[in-house]
Amino acid sequence: MHYDLDEYVLRHTEAEPEYLYRLWRATNIRTIHGRMASGHLQGRLLKMLVEMIQPQRVLEVGTFSGYSAISMAEGLPEGGRLYTFEINDEMEDFTRPWIEGSEVADKIEFIIGDALTEAPKLGITFDMAFIDGDKRTYCECYEMAMGILRPGGFILADNTLWDGHVVDESYSKDHQTQGIVDFNDHVARDVRTEQVILPLRDGLTIIRKK
């Protein structure tokens, strides 16, 4: 039943561009954690959120194979730019050609390095941030992003339901699960923001800085 419903949703969602479909396929064939790629539904949502927010500068923490970066860059307005950080340098040989071969390559700055320390050094005030890196450092990434985000700007955080593990006590000693739990609690208490968790894929939190 769920598979039928998933297929129904995708059939009634904007079609996935052929280039991104090929990237999704290559990611699943050639990388160990292919399911980490955003995919059709989330990719189209990210593009639409960018089109709605109309940011000029977007920060992404965790490039992986570049699917989400390309999706968001598709929605950027004229002159918009996305800065995406990937801490795992072993992904560069796979990801960089896909980003540089995309139609939005001129809107993406792909940087190998730790966003926690390197993003603030850019000296840029961002309009939007997408956090999708190491779950154990989500709170730190959030605070870093808040420090360089304009008032009224948005933070999107991926995987915030973590396959349901956030409500499963048997995962309480898992560091990544605990990182997500701590992040969700931290954001929920943060009077500087308003937030909503969407139960899409693995959970997507939309946060607006007041």
Salt bridges, closest charged atoms under 4 A:
GLU14 OE1 - ARG44 NH1 3.50
GLU14 OE2 - LYS47 NZ 3.04
GLU18 OE2 - ARG22 NE 2.76
GLU51 OE2 - LYS47 NZ 3.80
GLU74 OE1 - ARG44 NH2 2.49
GLU92 OE2 - ARG96 NE 2.81
GLU100 OE2 - ARG96 NH1 3.97
GLU109 OE1 - ARG81 NH2 2.85
GLU118 OE2 - LYS121 NZ 3.24
ASP127 OD1 - ARG150 NE 2.87
ASP132 OD1 - LYS135 NZ 3.13
ASP134 OD1 - ARG136 NE 3.02
GLU143 OE2 - HIS186 NE2 2.69
GLU143 OE2 - ARG192 NH2 2.80
ASP163 OD2 - HIS165 NE2 3.95
ASP190 OD2 - ARG192 NH2 2.83
GLU194 OE2 - ARG208 NH1 3.43
